[in-house]
Amino acid sequence: MALSSIFGGASPSQQKTVSSASSNGITDQLRNQITQELAVANATELVNKVTENCFKKCLNSPYADGNENCVDQCLAKYMRSWNVVSRAYIARIQQASTSGDI
């Protein structure tokens, strides 16, 4: 018995029998995982930018009246802008994938 089989590795003869269907499944899983990780990274970037820019703009003094309203409006503007840019980006990617540019 080889050490690779003890630790979950396949023997050379077993490795050759991996079907293309399972490798396609693995490819799809990796693609989905990368897509999810990119979505999380984009959301994190959005939160960081909103925090940085809106608080810098709106919080002149920590306890001033009107800070909440300013932050709410700034956040709403960022979200609207983010949605417009996201839709345009997704449309461009879909257009490129249907035309075979990707």
Phi and psi in degrees as a GROMACS rama.xvg file:
@    title "Ramachandran Plot"
@    xaxis  label "Phi"
@    yaxis  label "Psi"
@TYPE xy
-81.4541  153.923  ALA-2
-63.2262  -32.3068  LEU-3
-63.8683  -32.9638  SER-4
-72.8488  -29.2063  SER-5
-67.1436  -38.2159  ILE-6
-95.5009  16.7993  PHE-7
94.3373  1.63571  GLY-8
-80.0477  157.9  GLY-9
-99.2801  150.676  ALA-10
-72.1833  161.051  SER-11
-54.8165  -37.4945  PRO-12
-69.4727  -32.9739  SER-13
-73.0116  -34.0326  GLN-14
-64.2515  -32.9431  GLN-15
-71.3724  -20.1405  LYS-16
-91.6316  6.68399  THR-17
-66.4693  125.835  VAL-18
-79.8966  157.491  SER-19
-68.7203  -25.3696  SER-20
-64.2113  -42.0491  ALA-21
-70.9337  -33.9885  SER-22
-69.9902  -33.0363  SER-23
-67.2607  -37.5404  ASN-24
-63.3572  -40.7945  GLY-25
-65.4468  -41.6571  ILE-26
-61.2675  -43.1255  THR-27
-64.3755  -40.5639  ASP-28
-63.5271  -42.9605  GLN-29
-64.0666  -42.9043  LEU-30
-60.7014  -44.1598  ARG-31
-64.3143  -41.4419  ASN-32
-64.1481  -42.1603  GLN-33
-64.1433  -41.6809  ILE-34
-60.7642  -43.6367  THR-35
-64.8748  -41.6271  GLN-36
-65.5137  -37.5329  GLU-37
-66.1808  -38.385  LEU-38
-63.6905  -42.0669  ALA-39
-65.1686  -41.876  VAL-40
-63.4697  -40.4511  ALA-41
-65.8588  -42.528  ASN-42
-64.1137  -40.8852  ALA-43
-62.6763  -42.3826  THR-44
-63.2038  -40.9059  GLU-45
-60.2704  -48.8292  LEU-46
-61.295  -42.4988  VAL-47
-62.9906  -44.0455  ASN-48
-67.1904  -42.1014  LYS-49
-60.6645  -47.4675  VAL-50
-59.9486  -49.8254  THR-51
-62.3546  -52.3584  GLU-52
-77.4881  -44.4431  ASN-53
-69.3863  -40.9109  CYS-54
-70.6379  -35.8168  PHE-55
-63.8006  -39.6685  LYS-56
-75.0844  -41.9407  LYS-57
-95.6596  -28.6585  CYS-58
-97.9802  79.6503  LEU-59
-73.0583  -39.0937  ASN-60
-138.32  136.935  SER-61
-56.789  -30.2361  PRO-62
-116.853  19.9409  TYR-63
-73.2081  145.919  ALA-64
-69.9844  148.529  ASP-65
91.7603  -7.43231  GLY-66
-61.9229  -42.838  ASN-67
-61.8362  -43.967  GLU-68
-63.0837  -43.9206  ASN-69
-61.7962  -45.8492  CYS-70
-63.7252  -42.1444  VAL-71
-60.3546  -44.9014  ASP-72
-66.6365  -41.0916  GLN-73
-63.0092  -44.4024  CYS-74
-61.2923  -43.7815  LEU-75
-61.6462  -40.5234  ALA-76
-64.0626  -44.8238  LYS-77
-60.7837  -43.5361  TYR-78
-65.6596  -42.2164  MET-79
-60.8605  -46.1103  ARG-80
-62.8018  -44.0249  SER-81
-59.2855  -42.8865  TRP-82
-64.9092  -41.5871  ASN-83
-63.1078  -47.4472  VAL-84
-64.7986  -41.8727  VAL-85
-62.027  -45.3099  SER-86
-61.4946  -43.4518  ARG-87
-64.0943  -41.3631  ALA-88
-64.3629  -45.2782  TYR-89
-63.7847  -42.0361  ILE-90
-61.6111  -40.6915  ALA-91
-66.5795  -40.8024  ARG-92
-65.0423  -43.6809  ILE-93
-63.6293  -40.3789  GLN-94
-63.6331  -42.504  GLN-95
-66.8213  -37.7173  ALA-96
-71.7152  -34.0668  SER-97
-75.2712  -26.8624  THR-98
-87.5242  -6.02054  SER-99
85.3338  15.8972  GLY-100
-78.2383  -15.8812  ASP-101
